[in-house]
Amino acid sequence: MGRRRKRSNILPNGRSNISRFARLDHRILHSPAYRALSPNDRSLLVELISIYNGDNNGSLYLSVRDAANRMGVADLSAASRSFDVLQSLGFIQLTQDAHFYVKAAEKSRARCWRLTWQVGPGRKAPSWEFLDREPDTKTPARKRMERGLRALKSFRQSRDNGKFPVLDSETLSQYSPNQQATPVLDSDTPKGRNGGFPPNYCVRDSATHIATPWGEGVTGNPCGWWQPDWTPSIKAWTLAAHIAAHGPALAHERKAA
């Protein structure tokens, strides 16, 4: 029995039939409305995009409770506010409200949504409503939008001028070493493998001497200018020489006395 031919993972249109991707147009990411979104709002928008499969726009069912769980927030009111923000700024539209009254052959359902930049049900053209909307003045969303647009403007200017924003930051200074460390080519340390002896890690007997002026300290060691001191020996020699030179005179004086 011959081997089965492996099925190709590439569809005729060039796409993969294993994994899907969610497209975020730069017109969305750079729009003032998107810059006004909070992290929770952006998280909810990504979750709605992940439900979209290319053919179900207008039938994106997602309840507030499920949205909160998918966003990773415990507060249901936070998820509910994000739905309201996305609607007010024109990113999503409600196509069917929630229905929990169950009759025969009828089931409860969550609210149903449509992404405004994708083709809607019945081949409805995208509306791109968020491109013409901005948050109200003197609101946190407005301040968030202004900060985001300033950051984008600064990034574009730096990019057009060939500057990398991190290198021009005042927070961290770019560090470049003046000299690179050079490898040690010739070492005087003996090595045990080449017939030498391994180095001693401590000095056991040292012949180093310390200079000591005359007459300071008595050590009892042989004489020498360097430590150990030889002052006691000089004292003995001086006394012996003095007795040898003046010994008879001193003995005569003692007898006369």
N, C-alpha and C positions, 0 to 999 in steps of 0.2 A: 504494500500500500504506500503510495507516494506521500511525501510530506505535503501538509497543507500550506498553501501560500499565505504568508503574513499579510493581513489587511493593512493597507496604507492608512496612516493617521491623518493624512492631509486630504481635505475635501477638494472638489473640483474648483472651488472659488479661491483656493489657497489658504483657507483657514484650517485650524486643527479641530478635530471632532472629539478631543479628550478634554481640553481645558478652555474655559471662556475667559474673557477679560472685560473689564468695565472701562469705558473711555471717558476721560475727563478733558473736555476741550479747554484750550488756553483762554478762550473767550469766557469760560466759566470761572476759571481760577484767577484771572486778572480783572474780573468785573468788580465794580464798587460794592455790589450787593453781596458777592461772595466774601469780600474783605470785611464786611459787617457781621458775618456769622461768627458765633462763638464756637469753641471746640465741640460742645454738645450738638449744636446745629449741624456742623460739618459731619460729625459722626452719623447722625441720623440720615443725612443726605447720602452718604456712602452706603448705608444699609439699604435704602430704597433702590439705589443703583444696582446693588448686588442681587436684588430680586428680579430686576429687569432682565429678560432673556432675549430681547430683540423683537418679540412678537406680542408681549403681554402688557405693553404700556397702556395705562388706563385700567388695568386689572391688578395693580400692585397692592395686595391686601396686607395691611400691617396695623395691628392695634397698638394702643399706647403701652400696654403692659409688655407685649412682645418687643416693642421698640426699646423700652427701657432695659430689658434683659439683653438685647443685642448690643446696645450702646455701652453696657457695663455700668449703668447708674441704678441706684436703689430708689431714687425719688421719682415717682410717676409724674409728678407735676413738672419736673424738668423735661421729660420726654414730651409731655403735652405742650409745653411752651415752645419746644423746638419745632413741632408740627406747625404751630401758629406762625412762627417766624418764617419758616420756609414758604408758607402760603402767602404771607404778607409781602415778601420780597420777590415772589413770582417764580420760585423754583419748582413748586409742585402745585397741582390742582386736585381738589376733591371731586372724584367722579361718582362716588356712591357712598352715602353715609352709612354708619353702623346700624345694624338691624338685629335686635335680640328677641323679637316677638316670634315665637316658634308656632307655626301652624302645621297642619298635615302636609307632608311632602315639602316642608320648608325648613331651612336651617339658619341658625344665627350666623352672622358674618361680621367681620371687622370692617373698618372704613377702607375704601379703595382709592388709590392715588394714580396720578399721571405725572410724568416728568415733562416739563414744558419745552425742553430742547430736543425731544425725540418725537417721532411720528406717533400720533395718538390713534385711538380706535376709529375705524372707518377711514383709515389713511388720512387722518387729520394732520395738517401740516404743523410743524413745530412753531410755537409762538415766541419763544425766547423772551418772555416777559421780564425776567430779572435784569436784562440789559438796560432797561429804562427806569429801574426803581432804585431808590436809596432810602435809608432809614431816616426818621424824623430828626430834626436838629435837637441838640442838647440832650441826647440820649446816649447811654453806654455804647449802643451799636454804632452810632454816628462817630463817636470818638475812636472806636475800634476800626472803623472803615478808614478814617483819616490817617491813623497810624500805619495801617497796612498799605495804603496807597503811597505814603511817603517812603516806606521801605522799598516798595517796588520801583519807585522813581529813582531812588539812590542806587539800587541794583542795576537798573538799565544804564544810568550814566556811567557807572564804573565799568560795566561790561563794554559799552561803546568806546570808552577811553582806554581799553585794554588793561584795566586795573582789576586786581583780585580783591574783593572787599575785605577779606580777613587780613591781608598784608597791610592794609591802610587803617586798621583798627587801632584806636588809642588804648584799648584794654590790654593787649599783649604786644610786646615788641618782638620783631623778628630777630631771631638769634642765628648768627652764622659764625662759626669758629674761624679765627684768623689763621691759625696754623693747625695742621693735622698731625696727629701723633705719628712719629716715624718708628718703624720696627727696629728692634735691637738685632743687628747683624752679627757683631762680635761680642761675646760675653766672656768675662774673665772668671766667672764662677765655674769651678771644676765640676765635671759631670762623672758619675760613677760608671757609665756605660763605655766611655772612651778611655779606660785605663786610669782615670784620675780618681781622686778621693772626694767623697761627698763633703760639702762644707759643714763646719761646726756651727751649730746654732747658738752657742754660748761660749764666751771667752773664759777658759779655765785658769790658765796661768799667764799673767800679763807682765811684761818686762818694762812697762811704761813707768817713768820716774817723774816726780814732781819737783821743780826747782824750789829749794828752801834756803833762805838767807842764813848766814852764819849765826850760830848761837841759839837757834830756835829749835826746841824739841830735843829729846834724848830717846833714841830708839835702841841703842846697843848693837847696831849693825855695823859692818865694816865701813871705813871712811870713804867719802866721795862727795863731790860737789852736788851731785843730784841725790835726791832722796833715795836710799836712807841717809840720815844725817851722820856726819863724822865729827861733830863738835866735841864730844867727850874725849875722843882720842887726842885732839889738839890740846885740850886742857891738861891731860896727863903728860904729854910731851913738853909743854911749856913749864910745868912744875918741876919735872926732872932736870931740864936744862938750867932752870934758876938755881936748884940745889947744887948742881955740879959746878956752876960758876961762882956762887957765893957761899958754898958750904964751909971752907976753911975760915973765912973771915967771921962768919957767924959763930963758929966754934971758939975762936979766939976771944971774941967779945964776951961770950958766956963765962969763960974761965977768968977773965979779968974782973968781971962783976962778982 
